[in-house]
Amino acid sequence: TWHVEAIEDELAKALASVAPRSSDVPFFSTTEAELIDTARLDGGYWYRNLRQRVRFADAVQGLVEQGYSAFVEVSSHPVL
């Protein structure tokens, strides 16, 4: 995680112009492990996303408890 901490200021500058907005599509964050308003997806969110552990199991469990049964994980990684 120190690698991410080393670029925190650089990342903050690079993401400073990100202006998120609310979406009609529900967004369940694996960073927060809850449904969140996409207007919260600012540079600080994406830093926390890199810095903190992925809470994928918590997210899936939370969605199952809410009655969801099909899931799509979105990523820029070509494997996904």
N, C-alpha and C positions, 0 to 999 in steps of 0.2 A: 504493500500500500504506500510505501514511501515514494515509489515512482510517481504515483498520482499526486501526492502532496507536493512533490518537487515542481509540478507544472500547474499548481492551483492558480497562481496569479496569471500565468499565460493563458490558461483555459478561461478564466474569468474575463479577460480582455477579449478573447476570441468569441466568446458567447454573449458579450454585453449587448449586442444588437438583437439577440433572439427575443421575439415578441410573441409568446404563445397566446393562444386563444382557446376558448371553450370549444368542444367538439360535440357533435350529435352522437358520436360513437362512444360508448362507455369505455373507459381506460382503467384497467386494474394494474396498478404499479407493483412490480416485483421489488422495488426499492422501499415503498411504504407498506406493501402487503395489504392494500385496500383500494377501492375505487376512488379515483381522484379526478377533479376537474382539470382538464388538460391545460387550462390557463396557468396552472402551477408549474408547467414544464419549462421553467426558465433556466438560465445558466447554472444557478445554484443547485437545482434539482439534478441536472446532468452531472455535476461534480459529485454530488452524493451518490448518484447511480454508479459512477466509477469507483468511488472510495469505499462504499459499504458493500457488505456481502449481498449477493442476490438471494432474495427470499422466495424463490420459485415454488418450493413446496408449500410455504405459508400462503402464497397467492392462490395456488390451485386448490388447496384445502378451503380457503375462504370462498372461492367461487363455487365449489361443490356444495358448501353449506348454504349458499344462496340459490341453489337449484340448477346451476349451469353444469352441462355435461360434455360440451365440445369446446376445445381450446385451440387458439392460434397464437404461437409465439412469434413476434415480429422482431427481426434483427437485420442489420446490414450485412451480417456475416453470410457468405455464400453457402455454408453448410445448412443453414436454416432456410 
